Amino acid sequence: MSCEKPVNSPFYLDTSACNFNDNSSSISDSKRRYRYVKVGETYASQVEDSCQVEKMFLTSWPVNNDDPNISCTDVHHELAYGFEISWLVGICRSSCGGVIDSCYLDDANHFQCDITSIFDLGG
């Protein structure tokens, strides 16, 4: 986030304490800007009035949205972790009668439908 005014929120990490080496900005640097990182789900209502979202990154790192204690190291680990893409939910829906919890990968990494789950749910 790039903000015109300083933000006093435990959910915003001030990047001046981090060594992110990102001098790029889509906003003119003619005015002093304050840069922050917000981790986890962020709704428009959670963006401070003087702030703009400059960049967003998708990660699969497990985040506790209720815990505001995030460090520069945590952000680095999140970004380095990246994100996971899974086809399992899609194939479950099409192959196991639409019951997402009824499929799994077996020990040989082969897709299987759990027939007992399907019948338990009236399938």
Backbone torsions as a table, in degrees:
resi	resn	phi	psi	omega
1	MET	NA	148.2	174.6
2	SER	-122.0	125.4	-173.2
3	CYS	-125.6	144.7	176.8
4	GLU	-74.5	-30.7	-177.4
5	LYS	-121.7	154.2	175.0
6	PRO	-62.7	144.5	179.7
7	VAL	-110.3	130.3	177.8
8	ASN	-109.2	86.0	-178.5
9	SER	-145.9	135.1	177.8
10	PRO	-67.9	-13.9	-178.5
11	PHE	-90.2	-5.3	178.4
12	TYR	-110.3	121.4	177.8
13	LEU	-92.4	121.1	178.1
14	ASP	-71.3	117.8	-175.1
15	THR	-77.3	-7.8	177.6
16	SER	-64.9	-21.0	177.9
17	ALA	-84.4	-8.0	-176.4
18	CYS	-106.4	158.2	177.2
19	ASN	-105.7	67.8	-178.2
20	PHE	-85.9	-17.0	178.9
21	ASN	51.0	42.0	178.3
22	ASP	-113.5	99.4	179.0
23	ASN	-94.7	-3.3	-178.1
24	SER	-76.6	147.7	178.8
25	SER	-159.3	140.9	176.1
26	SER	-84.2	-5.5	-178.4
27	ILE	-105.7	138.9	-179.4
28	SER	-56.9	136.4	179.8
29	ASP	-87.8	15.6	179.5
30	SER	-67.9	-24.2	175.7
31	LYS	-109.3	152.1	176.2
32	ARG	-67.6	128.2	178.0
33	ARG	-118.1	148.5	176.0
34	TYR	-109.6	129.4	-175.8
35	ARG	-110.8	136.7	-177.0
36	TYR	-136.8	159.3	171.5
37	VAL	-116.2	133.9	174.4
38	LYS	-117.6	124.0	-176.1
39	VAL	-106.4	145.7	177.7
40	GLY	93.6	-173.9	178.1
41	GLU	-60.5	135.3	179.0
42	THR	-133.1	121.9	177.8
43	TYR	-97.5	155.7	-179.1
44	ALA	-53.9	-35.1	-179.3
45	SER	-67.9	-15.5	-179.6
46	GLN	-92.9	-5.2	178.2
47	VAL	-85.8	122.6	-178.7
48	GLU	-59.7	151.2	-175.5
49	ASP	-57.1	-36.8	-176.5
50	SER	-88.7	9.0	-173.2
51	CYS	-111.1	154.2	172.9
52	GLN	-129.7	142.9	175.0
53	VAL	-80.7	119.8	179.5
54	GLU	-93.7	-41.6	-177.5
55	LYS	-143.8	148.3	174.6
56	MET	-132.8	142.4	179.4
57	PHE	-131.6	138.8	178.3
58	LEU	-92.6	130.8	173.7
59	THR	-136.7	162.6	175.3
60	SER	-107.2	11.2	-179.5
61	TRP	-64.3	130.1	-180.0
62	PRO	-67.3	125.1	-176.5
63	VAL	-122.1	137.9	172.1
64	ASN	-95.2	103.6	-176.2
65	ASN	-63.8	-17.5	-178.9
66	ASP	-88.7	-10.2	-177.5
67	ASP	-101.1	108.4	-177.6
68	PRO	-79.4	-6.2	-176.1
69	ASN	-78.7	93.1	178.5
70	ILE	-123.5	141.1	-178.7
71	SER	-114.2	169.7	175.5
72	CYS	-60.0	-38.7	178.4
73	THR	-63.3	-41.4	177.5
74	ASP	-59.6	-44.6	-180.0
75	VAL	-63.1	-43.6	178.3
76	HIS	-59.3	-45.7	179.8
77	HIS	-63.1	-40.4	177.9
78	GLU	-59.5	-48.7	-178.2
79	LEU	-66.5	-39.0	179.1
80	ALA	-68.1	-30.6	179.9
81	TYR	-65.2	-38.8	-179.7
82	GLY	79.6	-148.9	179.8
83	PHE	-140.0	156.5	-178.9
84	GLU	-105.9	143.7	174.4
85	ILE	-117.7	129.8	-179.2
86	SER	-126.4	136.4	176.4
87	TRP	-97.0	-4.7	-171.7
88	LEU	-61.5	-43.0	-179.1
89	VAL	-62.1	-43.0	-179.5
90	GLY	-63.4	-43.6	-179.5
91	ILE	-72.4	-30.6	175.6
92	CYS	-61.4	-45.6	-178.6
93	ARG	-61.8	-39.9	-176.3
94	SER	-85.1	-28.4	-173.9
95	SER	-103.6	-21.9	-174.8
96	CYS	-116.2	32.5	175.2
97	GLY	71.3	24.9	177.1
98	GLY	80.1	0.6	-179.5
99	VAL	-90.8	106.2	-173.4
100	ILE	-65.2	-37.6	-177.6
101	ASP	-78.0	3.7	-175.0
102	SER	-99.4	12.5	179.5
103	CYS	-132.0	160.9	-177.4
104	TYR	-162.1	168.4	171.7
105	LEU	-100.7	129.1	-179.6
106	ASP	-79.6	-176.3	-176.6
107	ASP	-62.4	-24.5	178.9
108	ALA	-91.7	10.1	179.9
109	ASN	64.9	32.6	175.8
110	HIS	-103.9	144.1	179.9
111	PHE	-71.8	134.5	179.5
112	GLN	-137.4	144.2	170.7
113	CYS	-95.9	135.8	177.0
114	ASP	-89.3	97.5	-175.1
115	ILE	-59.5	-36.7	-178.2
116	THR	-62.9	-36.2	178.1
117	SER	-66.8	-38.8	-178.5
118	ILE	-65.8	-44.6	-179.7
119	PHE	-70.6	-34.3	176.6
120	ASP	-60.6	-29.4	-179.2
121	LEU	-94.5	10.8	177.4
122	GLY	83.8	20.6	-177.6
123	GLY	-83.6	NA	NA
